[in-house]
Amino acid sequence: MAATKRKRRGGFAVQAKKPKRNEIDAEPPAKRHATAEEVEEEERDRIPGPVCKGKWKNKERILIFSSRGINFRTRHLMQDLRMLMPHSKADTKMDRKDKLFVINEVCEMKNCNKCIYFEAKKKQDLYMLSNSPHGPSAKFLVQNIHTLAELKMTGNCLKGSRPLLSFDPAFDELPHYALLKELLIQIFSTPRYHPKSQPFVDHVFTFTILDNRIWFRNFQIIEEDAALVEIGPRFVLNLIKIFQGSFGGPTLYENPHYQSPNMHRRVIRSITAAKYREKQQVKDVQKLRKKEPKTLLPHDPTADVFVTPAEEKPIEIQWVKPEPKVDLKARKKRIYKRQRKMKQRMDSGKTK
């Protein structure tokens, strides 16, 4: 049945026009075949784009920001992490008093379900808190920070490429390290088919446990022999506590080996003060010894048993006056003056 179309202002229905055939169908078969071959050749010669056609399922987003009072090194470290993690976002600095109340709201506003928050104290101590919306979260003391611009390593990687994550076998031995491993995987791993990521794997993040600390390194994977060349940045995470909630709640684990920076500086000052006190005590003892009267020991008659008297040399009397020593400098000076006077006389005679 033919399709009909109703007029806007009433009236009889008018039969609708039949749709035209496509231009390709209207062309002759020989020309149509040639066009299909050209399209196949273009598709064959076309270089595929770098973006994969998979579906982005893992919607992990990381919010990286800090408190007020950070130094230049921390700021460069944040920029390096944002560059290496394409699924991260940045935000403005936040006051410390608003941290516990506003930080979760900021994550929701930025549509982020993970967070790395850098907190600076006394402009020299840096703390990092990793957070998920409903916990758990961990608090670290960040030490030995070296940024990309500072290291100047020879390694390099593609911006936006997905990294491999390498963990020390010690992460599987203790339960709190296993929890930190899962938290680090969720934060530092780039989701597959992320719009800002590239489908290449050319660098690796390594997490090593040494001296009760987590050491972070970034290495380039060389294609020829699969060797590793460090890119940077590098830093050390000293675990303080693991909380059940987001930036708070019951404490799941507390590091017994942790020593606060204030306590560390106090120990160093006490050691320096102890060395100073020891030197002062030695000086006082020396002063007291000098003030004590000297005790005279009696002469030991056997002390001179092995002493041999020295041979007395005969005294020679010189009857002739020694010749005076010639002063070579004064002699040269006199000769120079004599030659100068003779030269002046000769010059004056020539002028006359």
C-alpha positions in Angstrom: 0.0 0.0 0.0 1.4 3.4 -1.0 2.3 5.7 1.8 0.1 8.8 2.1 0.9 12.3 3.6 -1.7 14.6 5.2 -1.7 18.3 4.3 -1.1 20.8 7.2 -4.3 22.9 6.5 -6.6 20.0 5.9 -7.7 18.7 2.5 -7.3 15.4 0.8 -4.4 13.1 1.5 -1.8 13.2 -1.2 0.3 10.2 -2.1 3.9 10.6 -0.9 6.8 10.6 -3.3 8.8 7.4 -3.7 12.3 7.6 -2.4 15.0 7.9 -5.0 17.5 5.2 -5.6 21.0 5.6 -4.3 23.6 7.0 -6.7 25.6 3.8 -6.5 22.6 1.7 -7.4 21.8 4.0 -10.3 25.3 3.7 -11.8 26.1 1.0 -14.3 27.5 -2.3 -12.9 31.0 -1.8 -14.4 31.4 1.6 -12.8 30.0 0.3 -9.5 32.6 -2.6 -9.5 35.5 -0.1 -10.1 34.3 2.1 -7.2 34.2 -0.9 -4.9 37.8 -1.9 -5.8 39.0 1.7 -5.2 37.4 1.6 -1.7 39.1 -1.7 -0.9 42.5 -0.4 -2.0 42.0 2.7 0.2 41.0 0.6 3.2 44.0 -1.6 2.6 46.4 1.3 2.5 44.9 3.2 5.4 46.8 3.1 8.6 44.6 2.2 11.6 44.3 4.8 14.4 46.0 4.3 17.8 42.7 4.0 19.7 41.4 0.5 20.2 37.7 -0.3 19.4 37.1 -2.0 22.8 34.6 -0.8 25.3 35.7 1.3 28.3 34.3 -0.6 31.3 36.6 0.3 34.2 35.5 3.9 35.2 38.3 4.5 37.7 39.2 8.2 38.0 41.9 9.5 40.4 41.8 13.0 41.9 45.3 14.4 42.7 45.5 17.6 44.8 47.2 19.0 47.9 46.9 21.2 50.9 48.4 24.7 51.2 52.0 25.2 52.0 53.6 22.6 49.7 57.1 23.3 48.2 58.2 23.3 44.6 59.4 19.6 44.8 55.9 18.4 45.8 54.3 20.5 43.1 56.5 19.0 40.4 55.9 15.5 41.8 52.1 16.0 41.4 52.5 17.2 37.9 54.6 14.1 37.0 52.0 11.8 38.5 49.2 13.5 36.5 51.2 13.2 33.3 52.0 9.4 33.9 48.4 8.6 34.9 45.9 9.7 32.1 42.9 8.7 34.2 43.8 11.3 36.9 42.3 14.8 37.5 43.6 17.9 39.2 42.0 20.3 41.6 42.9 23.4 43.5 44.6 23.4 46.9 42.4 22.9 50.0 42.7 24.1 53.5 43.6 21.5 56.1 40.6 22.4 58.3 38.2 21.5 55.5 39.8 18.2 54.6 37.6 15.7 56.5 34.3 17.4 55.5 34.8 18.6 51.9 37.2 16.1 50.3 34.6 13.4 49.6 32.3 16.0 48.1 35.1 17.2 45.9 35.7 13.7 44.7 31.9 13.4 43.9 31.9 16.7 42.0 34.9 15.6 39.9 33.3 12.2 39.4 36.3 10.5 40.9 36.2 7.3 43.0 39.9 7.4 44.1 42.0 10.2 45.6 45.7 11.0 46.3 45.9 13.9 48.7 49.3 15.5 49.6 49.3 17.2 53.0 52.3 19.5 53.9 53.3 20.2 57.5 55.9 22.7 58.6 56.8 23.2 54.9 59.2 20.2 55.1 57.1 17.1 56.0 54.9 15.6 53.3 52.1 13.1 53.9 50.1 11.2 51.3 46.7 9.8 51.8 45.1 7.3 49.4 41.3 7.2 49.5 38.4 5.3 48.0 34.8 6.4 48.6 34.0 3.9 51.3 37.5 3.0 52.4 39.9 1.7 53.2 42.5 4.5 53.1 46.2 4.6 54.0 48.4 7.4 55.2 52.1 7.5 54.2 55.1 9.8 54.9 56.7 10.6 51.6 60.5 10.7 51.6 63.4 11.0 49.2 61.4 12.7 46.4 63.1 13.0 43.0 61.1 14.4 40.1 61.5 14.0 36.3 63.2 17.4 35.8 65.6 16.7 38.6 66.8 13.2 37.7 67.4 13.8 34.0 67.4 10.1 33.3 67.9 8.6 29.8 64.6 6.7 29.8 61.5 7.9 28.0 58.0 6.7 27.4 54.9 7.6 25.4 52.5 10.0 27.1 49.3 8.3 27.9 50.6 4.7 27.5 49.5 2.0 29.9 52.1 0.9 32.5 52.8 -2.6 33.9 52.7 -2.9 37.7 55.5 -4.9 39.3 55.2 -5.8 43.0 57.7 -7.3 45.4 56.9 -10.9 46.5 56.8 -9.6 50.1 53.4 -8.0 49.3 51.8 -11.4 49.5 53.4 -12.5 52.8 51.6 -10.1 55.2 47.9 -9.1 55.2 48.4 -5.3 55.4 50.8 -5.4 52.5 48.3 -7.4 50.5 45.7 -4.7 51.2 48.1 -2.0 50.1 48.9 -3.9 46.9 45.2 -4.0 45.9 44.9 -0.3 46.8 48.0 0.6 44.7 46.7 -1.5 41.7 43.4 0.4 41.7 45.1 3.8 41.9 48.1 3.4 39.5 46.8 1.1 36.9 45.4 2.8 33.8 41.9 1.4 32.8 41.8 -0.5 29.6 40.4 1.4 26.6 40.5 4.7 28.5 39.8 7.6 26.1 43.0 9.4 27.1 45.2 6.3 27.1 47.2 4.8 24.3 47.2 1.0 23.5 50.9 0.6 24.2 52.9 -0.8 27.1 56.4 0.7 27.2 57.1 1.4 30.9 56.7 -0.4 34.2 55.9 0.9 37.8 57.8 -1.1 40.4 56.9 -1.2 44.1 59.6 -2.7 46.3 59.6 -3.3 50.0 62.9 -2.5 51.7 63.6 -1.3 55.3 59.8 -1.4 56.1 59.2 1.1 53.3 57.7 1.0 49.8 60.1 2.2 47.1 58.5 3.5 43.9 60.4 3.5 40.6 59.4 4.0 36.9 61.4 2.2 34.2 61.2 2.2 30.4 61.0 -1.2 28.6 63.4 -1.2 25.7 62.1 -3.2 22.7 65.3 -4.7 21.5 66.4 -6.7 24.6 63.7 -5.9 27.1 66.1 -4.1 29.3 65.0 -1.5 31.8 66.1 2.2 31.9 64.8 4.4 34.7 62.6 7.4 33.7 61.5 8.8 37.1 60.0 10.1 39.3 61.1 8.2 42.4 60.0 8.4 46.0 59.7 6.3 49.2 56.4 5.7 51.1 56.7 5.1 54.8 53.4 3.6 56.0 51.9 5.2 59.1 48.3 3.8 59.4 45.6 2.1 57.5 42.0 3.3 58.1 38.8 1.4 57.5 36.9 4.5 56.2 37.7 7.4 53.9 40.4 9.5 55.6 39.4 8.2 59.0 37.5 5.6 60.9 38.8 2.6 62.9 42.5 1.9 62.5 43.1 -1.4 60.7 46.9 -1.4 61.0 49.5 0.9 62.6 53.2 0.6 61.7 55.2 -0.2 64.8 58.5 0.8 63.0 57.3 4.3 62.1 59.1 7.3 63.6 57.7 10.7 63.1 59.8 13.4 61.6 59.7 15.5 64.8 61.0 12.6 66.8 63.7 11.9 64.2 64.9 15.5 64.4 64.7 15.4 68.2 67.0 12.3 68.3 69.5 14.0 65.9 69.5 17.1 68.1 70.0 15.0 71.3 72.9 13.2 69.7 74.5 16.5 68.7 74.0 17.9 72.2 75.5 14.8 73.8 78.6 15.2 71.6 78.9 18.8 72.7 78.5 18.0 76.4 81.2 15.3 76.1 83.6 17.8 74.6 82.9 20.3 77.3 83.5 17.7 80.0 86.9 16.8 78.5 87.9 20.5 78.5 86.8 20.9 82.2 88.9 17.8 83.1 91.9 19.2 81.4 91.5 22.6 83.2 91.4 20.8 86.6 94.5 18.8 85.8 96.4 22.0 84.9 95.4 23.6 88.2 96.6 20.6 90.3 100.1 21.0 91.9 102.8 19.1 90.1 104.3 16.2 92.1 108.1 16.0 91.9 109.4 12.4 91.7 112.7 11.5 93.3 115.6 11.0 90.9 116.2 7.4 90.0 119.9 6.5 90.1 119.4 3.7 87.6 118.0 6.1 84.9 121.5 7.2 83.7 122.9 3.7 83.4 122.7 3.5 79.6 123.4 7.1 78.9 126.7 7.6 77.0 128.5 11.0 77.1 128.9 12.8 73.8 132.3 13.3 72.4 133.7 16.8 72.9 134.8 18.4 69.6 137.9 20.6 69.7 137.4 24.3 69.6 138.8 25.9 66.4 139.8 29.6 66.5 139.6 31.4 63.2 142.4 33.9 62.9 141.7 35.1 59.3 138.7 37.3 58.5 136.3 35.5 56.2 135.7 36.9 52.8 132.5 38.9 52.4 129.7 37.3 50.5 129.0 38.8 47.1 125.6 40.2 46.7 124.7 39.3 43.1 121.5 41.4 43.0 123.3 44.6 44.1 126.2 43.8 41.6 123.7 43.4 38.7 122.0 46.6 39.8 125.3 48.6 39.7 126.2 47.2 36.3 122.8 48.2 34.9 123.1 51.7 36.2 126.7 52.1 34.7 125.4 50.9 31.3 122.5 53.3 31.5 124.7 56.3 32.2 127.1 55.4 29.4 124.1 55.1 27.0 122.8 58.5 28.1 126.2 60.2 27.5 126.5 58.6 24.0 123.0 59.9 23.1 123.7 63.4 24.3 127.0 63.5 22.2 125.2 62.4 19.1 122.6 65.2 19.5 125.4 67.9 19.8 
